[in-house]
């Protein structure tokens, strides 16, 4: 199986999963130097990752996210496979806010959630070509080979449904806070209904900290963000920005509730600043907010002694490693 490689602008996470028993053989998190330009820091981070820690691995699954990526879940009349490709071109025009010649797109029939004989549920993803080309260039320059390109939202759902923390009929939100992008997904049991990316992440808060501390570098601000004793100060400094994020989450929840007539009962939160935001989200959204462990239902290598502290950061990388 390929390495699941979560490339972010402040870190790189890798998960190495093998076999039918889904054995997590190795993982690694590399924190990038925010004082370098993005191209340089990714190049140096990948070199460090694959020369020192995963030296014999070259095949990777990567994810894409952000404003150049759209994921939708339309329901269509059941039709033969050969007709579906043509129908999806029409669906693309209906659901994707980009010109067709600007994107690469793919779709999958979600057989598990198409139980009757008349309809079929589809997962449709479109990604701007320039983003894909940029990712391919970054990976190839590092001497790596891409097996699969998926969306970060799909990877997150893969990891979540594999670990299976939600109740069978429970409508739950799955939120991952990345470096610059936050993924919001709504599922009922294992069935996806909504996936959306929002322009907010750890670097949003790091930038605020660096500006607040006049002589503070981005790397120093990042260290402050990871310091437990700074929590209240950081939340107060970022309050306006966080409230904007909360409003965007509410909009997504309201859309789901209007469309499907039921409320979201829980939020499952992941990402590098889960501990900072968990109680803040619960207070402002009025819904239980839980952390979750994407390594559940994986056979974890007993040599990975420190993984418990890192599990919340590995959701996307693990989901990418699970891509078939």
Secondary structure, DSSP 8 states (H G I E B T S, - for coil): --EEEEE-SSEEEEEEEETTTTEEEEEEEEE--TTS-HHHHHHHHHHHIIIIISTT--EEEEEE-STTEEEE--EEE---HHHHHHHHHHHHHHH-SS-GGGEEEEEEE-GGG--SSSEEEEEEEEEEHHHHHHHHHHHHHTT-EEEEEEEHHHHHHHHHHHHT-S-TT-EEEEEEE-SS-EEEEEEETTEEEEEEEES--HHHHHHHHHHHSTT--HHHHHHHHT-GGGHHHHHHHTHHHHHHHHHHHHHHHHHHHHHHS----EEEEEETTHHHHHHHHHHHH-SEEEE--TTTTSEE-TT-TTGGGTGGG-HHHHHHHT--
